[in-house]
């Protein structure tokens, strides 16, 4: 039964919905190409790519003509070309990804998302039951054969947790916000009531590293350690960047702190966007 599935109805449904969305985009006149391109990426592409992991392997030649038509109309709406322009040329001029690039990008994201799930999740067990048959190869098996070489050891698994409503959240105060709060923090630092953390990151010779210094008040210092210094090489430039290294340095510094209460933590960094990120819930 599986070998007789051609997914023609799935492709036709995706093409019909995509055609309706791209025709609405084409009716919008007077917009810049960059704006039209963003609308195509946000409105048309997700409609066509929905559940494409199942039928993408069957989207060839004749079934793919309807999807290619959506691409051609979308590219024409972006650059305003003639209807006789080839689809490949229109896609290159409009700077939009082809359907196969989008399909495999979505498939690789699915493969990575499955591996980021906890091992107790039932979806994670689907990878163990993938079998290869000569007459029919399942869509997930095709994706697994292509994406098997993707690096999965360096992926970070973030365990979800809930924060109780009565728990106090981390309050971040930037230098550009509230001069009174800033002056109060400086006074606490001079009086020895504040914990000071200075972090930095660098990228040299294709390696990304981070480091910092922690200054702990004498009243809460453990084992007589008033100041601590750390320096770690995270990895290559392909896996990390200075921005994430700065976030890692701040997290590393906070993990070194003892269990303290009623203290002000002063963290200094050259990147302002780092602390704006901590202000987000």
NUVEX-115224 format. One record per residue (C-alpha): residue number from 1; chain; x, y, z. Coordinates in Angstrom, 2 decimals. Layout:
BEGIN
+-----+----+---------+---------+---------+
!   i ! ch !       X !       Y !       Z !
+-----+----+---------+---------+---------+
! NUM !  A !       X !       Y !       Z !
...
+-----+----+---------+---------+---------+
END
This chain:
BEGIN
+-----+----+---------+---------+---------+
!   i ! ch !       X !       Y !       Z !
+-----+----+---------+---------+---------+
!   1 !  A !    0.00 !    0.00 !    0.00 !
!   2 !  A !    2.82 !    2.41 !    0.82 !
!   3 !  A !    4.53 !    1.81 !   -2.50 !
!   4 !  A !    1.41 !    3.00 !   -4.34 !
!   5 !  A !    1.27 !    6.34 !   -2.56 !
!   6 !  A !    2.19 !    9.07 !   -5.05 !
!   7 !  A !    1.18 !   12.04 !   -2.86 !
!   8 !  A !   -0.42 !   13.82 !   -5.82 !
!   9 !  A !   -3.27 !   15.14 !   -3.73 !
!  10 !  A !   -0.85 !   16.48 !   -1.13 !
!  11 !  A !    1.17 !   18.32 !   -3.77 !
!  12 !  A !   -1.96 !   19.63 !   -5.50 !
!  13 !  A !   -3.35 !   20.94 !   -2.22 !
!  14 !  A !   -0.09 !   22.70 !   -1.36 !
!  15 !  A !    0.11 !   24.19 !   -4.86 !
!  16 !  A !   -3.50 !   25.42 !   -4.73 !
!  17 !  A !   -3.03 !   27.16 !   -1.39 !
!  18 !  A !    0.31 !   28.56 !   -2.47 !
!  19 !  A !   -1.16 !   29.87 !   -5.71 !
!  20 !  A !   -3.90 !   31.69 !   -3.83 !
!  21 !  A !   -1.37 !   33.28 !   -1.48 !
!  22 !  A !    0.99 !   34.35 !   -4.27 !
!  23 !  A !   -1.85 !   35.87 !   -6.31 !
!  24 !  A !   -2.75 !   38.02 !   -3.31 !
!  25 !  A !    0.87 !   39.08 !   -3.15 !
!  26 !  A !    0.91 !   39.91 !   -6.85 !
!  27 !  A !   -2.06 !   42.25 !   -6.44 !
!  28 !  A !   -0.04 !   44.47 !   -4.12 !
!  29 !  A !    1.47 !   47.23 !   -6.25 !
!  30 !  A !    4.04 !   49.91 !   -5.55 !
!  31 !  A !    6.16 !   48.02 !   -3.00 !
!  32 !  A !    9.93 !   47.73 !   -2.98 !
!  33 !  A !   11.46 !   44.39 !   -4.07 !
!  34 !  A !   12.90 !   43.83 !   -0.59 !
!  35 !  A !    9.46 !   44.25 !    1.01 !
!  36 !  A !    7.84 !   41.95 !   -1.54 !
!  37 !  A !   10.56 !   39.36 !   -0.96 !
!  38 !  A !    9.93 !   39.42 !    2.78 !
!  39 !  A !    6.20 !   38.99 !    2.23 !
!  40 !  A !    6.86 !   36.05 !   -0.07 !
!  41 !  A !    9.08 !   34.42 !    2.54 !
!  42 !  A !    6.59 !   35.04 !    5.35 !
!  43 !  A !    3.27 !   34.38 !    3.59 !
!  44 !  A !    3.73 !   32.19 !    0.51 !
!  45 !  A !    6.66 !   29.89 !    1.32 !
!  46 !  A !    5.25 !   28.53 !    4.63 !
!  47 !  A !    1.95 !   27.67 !    2.92 !
!  48 !  A !    3.70 !   25.65 !    0.22 !
!  49 !  A !    6.25 !   24.04 !    2.55 !
!  50 !  A !    3.69 !   22.85 !    5.10 !
!  51 !  A !    4.16 !   19.09 !    5.68 !
!  52 !  A !    6.59 !   18.97 !    2.74 !
!  53 !  A !    8.71 !   16.44 !    4.63 !
!  54 !  A !    6.17 !   13.77 !    3.66 !
!  55 !  A !    5.76 !   14.43 !   -0.07 !
!  56 !  A !    8.96 !   16.25 !   -1.03 !
!  57 !  A !   10.55 !   13.11 !   -2.51 !
!  58 !  A !    7.57 !   12.73 !   -4.90 !
!  59 !  A !    7.73 !   16.34 !   -6.11 !
!  60 !  A !    9.39 !   15.66 !   -9.48 !
!  61 !  A !    8.79 !   16.68 !  -13.12 !
!  62 !  A !    5.02 !   16.81 !  -13.69 !
!  63 !  A !    3.89 !   17.08 !  -10.01 !
!  64 !  A !    6.46 !   19.81 !   -9.43 !
!  65 !  A !    5.11 !   21.98 !  -12.27 !
!  66 !  A !    2.36 !   23.43 !  -10.06 !
!  67 !  A !    4.87 !   24.27 !   -7.31 !
!  68 !  A !    7.22 !   25.81 !   -9.87 !
!  69 !  A !    4.36 !   27.98 !  -11.08 !
!  70 !  A !    3.98 !   29.44 !   -7.61 !
!  71 !  A !    7.72 !   30.15 !   -7.56 !
!  72 !  A !    7.60 !   31.84 !  -10.96 !
!  73 !  A !    4.66 !   34.08 !  -10.08 !
!  74 !  A !    6.28 !   35.02 !   -6.78 !
!  75 !  A !    9.57 !   35.90 !   -8.45 !
!  76 !  A !    7.74 !   37.94 !  -11.07 !
!  77 !  A !    5.93 !   39.85 !   -8.33 !
!  78 !  A !    9.27 !   40.67 !   -6.69 !
!  79 !  A !   11.28 !   41.85 !   -9.70 !
!  80 !  A !    8.43 !   42.63 !  -12.13 !
!  81 !  A !    9.73 !   40.45 !  -14.97 !
!  82 !  A !    7.85 !   39.19 !  -18.02 !
!  83 !  A !    5.84 !   35.98 !  -17.93 !
!  84 !  A !    8.15 !   34.35 !  -20.48 !
!  85 !  A !   11.17 !   34.46 !  -18.13 !
!  86 !  A !   12.34 !   31.02 !  -16.99 !
!  87 !  A !   11.69 !   30.05 !  -13.39 !
!  88 !  A !   15.37 !   29.52 !  -12.57 !
!  89 !  A !   16.34 !   32.94 !  -13.93 !
!  90 !  A !   13.48 !   34.65 !  -12.09 !
!  91 !  A !   14.43 !   32.95 !   -8.81 !
!  92 !  A !   18.06 !   34.02 !   -9.17 !
!  93 !  A !   17.11 !   37.62 !   -9.96 !
!  94 !  A !   14.60 !   37.77 !   -7.11 !
!  95 !  A !   17.10 !   36.22 !   -4.64 !
!  96 !  A !   14.69 !   33.57 !   -3.35 !
!  97 !  A !   15.49 !   29.95 !   -2.56 !
!  98 !  A !   14.36 !   27.19 !   -4.89 !
!  99 !  A !   11.71 !   24.72 !   -3.79 !
! 100 !  A !   14.23 !   21.91 !   -3.31 !
! 101 !  A !   16.46 !   24.12 !   -1.17 !
! 102 !  A !   13.51 !   25.07 !    1.00 !
! 103 !  A !   12.30 !   21.48 !    1.25 !
! 104 !  A !   15.67 !   20.11 !    2.35 !
! 105 !  A !   16.17 !   23.01 !    4.74 !
! 106 !  A !   12.88 !   22.12 !    6.36 !
! 107 !  A !   13.77 !   18.43 !    6.37 !
! 108 !  A !   17.12 !   19.06 !    8.06 !
! 109 !  A !   15.37 !   21.22 !   10.65 !
! 110 !  A !   12.98 !   18.35 !   11.34 !
! 111 !  A !   15.92 !   15.98 !   11.78 !
! 112 !  A !   17.62 !   18.34 !   14.22 !
! 113 !  A !   14.38 !   19.03 !   16.12 !
! 114 !  A !   13.80 !   15.31 !   16.64 !
! 115 !  A !   17.29 !   14.91 !   18.11 !
! 116 !  A !   16.80 !   17.87 !   20.46 !
! 117 !  A !   13.77 !   16.25 !   22.07 !
! 118 !  A !   14.25 !   14.52 !   25.44 !
! 119 !  A !   14.85 !   10.80 !   25.26 !
! 120 !  A !   11.59 !   10.20 !   27.10 !
! 121 !  A !    9.60 !   11.75 !   24.25 !
! 122 !  A !    7.84 !    9.09 !   22.10 !
! 123 !  A !    8.77 !   10.93 !   18.89 !
! 124 !  A !   12.44 !   10.39 !   19.70 !
! 125 !  A !   11.88 !    6.62 !   19.51 !
! 126 !  A !   10.80 !    6.90 !   15.87 !
! 127 !  A !   14.44 !    7.04 !   14.82 !
! 128 !  A !   15.05 !    3.55 !   16.20 !
! 129 !  A !   12.22 !    2.02 !   14.18 !
! 130 !  A !   13.35 !    3.25 !   10.77 !
! 131 !  A !   13.74 !    0.28 !    8.47 !
! 132 !  A !   14.87 !    0.07 !    4.86 !
! 133 !  A !   12.73 !   -1.86 !    2.39 !
! 134 !  A !   13.70 !   -2.56 !   -1.19 !
! 135 !  A !   10.32 !   -1.80 !   -2.70 !
! 136 !  A !    9.54 !    1.35 !   -0.75 !
! 137 !  A !   11.68 !    3.84 !    1.16 !
! 138 !  A !    9.79 !    5.92 !    3.69 !
! 139 !  A !   10.15 !    9.73 !    3.62 !
! 140 !  A !   11.76 !    9.74 !    7.07 !
! 141 !  A !   14.26 !    7.14 !    5.88 !
! 142 !  A !   15.22 !    9.37 !    2.93 !
! 143 !  A !   15.76 !   12.30 !    5.27 !
! 144 !  A !   17.76 !   10.13 !    7.67 !
! 145 !  A !   20.09 !    8.92 !    4.91 !
! 146 !  A !   20.87 !   12.47 !    3.81 !
! 147 !  A !   21.03 !   14.14 !    7.24 !
! 148 !  A !   22.88 !   11.36 !    9.04 !
! 149 !  A !   26.19 !   13.21 !    8.64 !
! 150 !  A !   24.94 !   16.36 !   10.34 !
! 151 !  A !   26.85 !   17.08 !   13.59 !
! 152 !  A !   24.62 !   16.33 !   16.56 !
! 153 !  A !   27.17 !   16.12 !   19.38 !
! 154 !  A !   27.58 !   19.90 !   19.62 !
! 155 !  A !   23.87 !   20.64 !   19.88 !
! 156 !  A !   22.68 !   22.11 !   23.16 !
! 157 !  A !   19.73 !   20.43 !   24.83 !
! 158 !  A !   17.76 !   22.95 !   26.88 !
! 159 !  A !   15.57 !   21.27 !   29.46 !
! 160 !  A !   12.28 !   23.15 !   29.93 !
! 161 !  A !   11.29 !   24.23 !   33.41 !
! 162 !  A !    8.59 !   26.42 !   34.88 !
! 163 !  A !    9.18 !   29.36 !   37.17 !
! 164 !  A !    6.70 !   29.84 !   39.97 !
! 165 !  A !    4.79 !   33.16 !   39.86 !
! 166 !  A !    6.03 !   34.11 !   43.33 !
! 167 !  A !    9.69 !   33.55 !   42.42 !
! 168 !  A !   11.67 !   36.74 !   41.89 !
! 169 !  A !   12.97 !   37.20 !   38.36 !
! 170 !  A !   16.33 !   38.62 !   37.41 !
! 171 !  A !   16.09 !   42.41 !   37.14 !
! 172 !  A !   18.47 !   43.94 !   34.60 !
! 173 !  A !   19.37 !   47.64 !   34.75 !
! 174 !  A !   21.35 !   49.12 !   31.86 !
! 175 !  A !   23.52 !   52.22 !   32.02 !
! 176 !  A !   21.03 !   54.02 !   29.80 !
! 177 !  A !   18.17 !   53.33 !   32.21 !
! 178 !  A !   17.62 !   55.07 !   35.51 !
! 179 !  A !   20.55 !   57.18 !   36.74 !
! 180 !  A !   19.37 !   56.75 !   40.33 !
! 181 !  A !   19.55 !   52.96 !   40.12 !
! 182 !  A !   22.99 !   53.18 !   38.52 !
! 183 !  A !   24.31 !   55.49 !   41.24 !
! 184 !  A !   22.84 !   53.20 !   43.89 !
! 185 !  A !   24.60 !   50.19 !   42.36 !
! 186 !  A !   27.92 !   52.04 !   42.28 !
! 187 !  A !   27.57 !   52.98 !   45.93 !
! 188 !  A !   26.87 !   49.36 !   46.85 !
! 189 !  A !   29.93 !   48.27 !   44.87 !
! 190 !  A !   32.15 !   50.75 !   46.71 !
! 191 !  A !   30.71 !   49.70 !   50.05 !
! 192 !  A !   31.48 !   46.04 !   49.35 !
! 193 !  A !   27.88 !   44.85 !   49.09 !
! 194 !  A !   27.86 !   44.13 !   45.35 !
! 195 !  A !   29.23 !   41.21 !   43.37 !
! 196 !  A !   31.21 !   42.42 !   40.34 !
! 197 !  A !   31.69 !   40.35 !   37.18 !
! 198 !  A !   33.72 !   41.47 !   34.16 !
! 199 !  A !   33.52 !   39.31 !   31.02 !
! 200 !  A !   35.03 !   39.40 !   27.56 !
! 201 !  A !   35.16 !   37.26 !   24.42 !
! 202 !  A !   37.47 !   37.08 !   21.42 !
! 203 !  A !   37.79 !   35.32 !   18.07 !
! 204 !  A !   41.31 !   34.80 !   16.73 !
! 205 !  A !   42.84 !   32.25 !   14.40 !
! 206 !  A !   39.39 !   30.69 !   13.78 !
! 207 !  A !   39.01 !   29.98 !   17.53 !
! 208 !  A !   36.46 !   31.56 !   19.85 !
! 209 !  A !   37.19 !   31.96 !   23.54 !
! 210 !  A !   35.82 !   33.74 !   26.57 !
! 211 !  A !   37.05 !   34.78 !   29.97 !
! 212 !  A !   36.25 !   36.92 !   32.95 !
! 213 !  A !   36.91 !   37.93 !   36.52 !
! 214 !  A !   34.61 !   37.67 !   39.53 !
! 215 !  A !   34.96 !   39.93 !   42.56 !
! 216 !  A !   33.06 !   38.63 !   45.59 !
! 217 !  A !   32.56 !   40.61 !   48.82 !
! 218 !  A !   34.48 !   39.36 !   51.84 !
! 219 !  A !   31.28 !   38.74 !   53.81 !
! 220 !  A !   30.05 !   36.09 !   51.35 !
! 221 !  A !   33.37 !   34.78 !   50.07 !
! 222 !  A !   33.85 !   31.07 !   50.56 !
! 223 !  A !   37.20 !   29.56 !   51.54 !
! 224 !  A !   38.73 !   33.01 !   51.49 !
! 225 !  A !   38.44 !   33.42 !   47.70 !
! 226 !  A !   37.65 !   37.05 !   47.07 !
! 227 !  A !   38.38 !   37.06 !   43.33 !
! 228 !  A !   38.27 !   34.31 !   40.73 !
! 229 !  A !   39.44 !   34.32 !   37.11 !
! 230 !  A !   38.43 !   31.95 !   34.33 !
! 231 !  A !   39.40 !   31.57 !   30.68 !
! 232 !  A !   37.99 !   28.92 !   28.33 !
! 233 !  A !   38.34 !   28.15 !   24.62 !
! 234 !  A !   34.88 !   27.24 !   23.34 !
! 235 !  A !   35.67 !   25.96 !   19.85 !
! 236 !  A !   36.04 !   26.94 !   16.22 !
! 237 !  A !   34.46 !   29.94 !   14.52 !
! 238 !  A !   32.12 !   27.66 !   12.59 !
! 239 !  A !   30.42 !   26.49 !   15.79 !
! 240 !  A !   30.54 !   29.66 !   17.93 !
! 241 !  A !   30.72 !   33.43 !   17.61 !
! 242 !  A !   31.80 !   36.24 !   19.98 !
! 243 !  A !   28.19 !   37.10 !   20.83 !
! 244 !  A !   27.32 !   33.63 !   22.13 !
! 245 !  A !   30.73 !   33.45 !   23.80 !
! 246 !  A !   29.88 !   36.61 !   25.75 !
! 247 !  A !   26.60 !   35.05 !   26.91 !
! 248 !  A !   28.47 !   31.89 !   27.91 !
! 249 !  A !   30.98 !   33.95 !   29.90 !
! 250 !  A !   28.22 !   35.67 !   31.87 !
! 251 !  A !   26.48 !   32.36 !   32.56 !
! 252 !  A !   29.80 !   30.81 !   33.57 !
! 253 !  A !   30.45 !   33.67 !   35.96 !
! 254 !  A !   27.01 !   33.42 !   37.55 !
! 255 !  A !   27.48 !   29.68 !   38.08 !
! 256 !  A !   30.66 !   30.35 !   40.07 !
! 257 !  A !   28.80 !   32.51 !   42.59 !
! 258 !  A !   27.81 !   31.01 !   45.92 !
! 259 !  A !   24.22 !   30.93 !   47.14 !
! 260 !  A !   23.75 !   34.60 !   48.01 !
! 261 !  A !   20.68 !   36.71 !   48.70 !
! 262 !  A !   20.00 !   40.42 !   48.95 !
! 263 !  A !   23.02 !   41.27 !   46.81 !
! 264 !  A !   23.47 !   43.40 !   43.72 !
! 265 !  A !   25.39 !   41.81 !   40.83 !
! 266 !  A !   27.30 !   44.22 !   38.59 !
! 267 !  A !   28.28 !   42.69 !   35.24 !
! 268 !  A !   30.29 !   44.69 !   32.72 !
! 269 !  A !   30.64 !   43.92 !   29.03 !
! 270 !  A !   31.45 !   45.79 !   25.84 !
! 271 !  A !   28.35 !   44.48 !   24.06 !
! 272 !  A !   25.15 !   46.25 !   25.10 !
! 273 !  A !   22.91 !   43.74 !   23.33 !
! 274 !  A !   24.02 !   41.04 !   25.76 !
! 275 !  A !   22.16 !   42.56 !   28.70 !
! 276 !  A !   19.20 !   43.51 !   26.55 !
! 277 !  A !   18.92 !   39.79 !   25.84 !
! 278 !  A !   18.82 !   39.05 !   29.58 !
! 279 !  A !   15.94 !   41.51 !   29.98 !
! 280 !  A !   13.74 !   39.28 !   27.83 !
! 281 !  A !   11.65 !   36.76 !   29.83 !
+-----+----+---------+---------+---------+
END
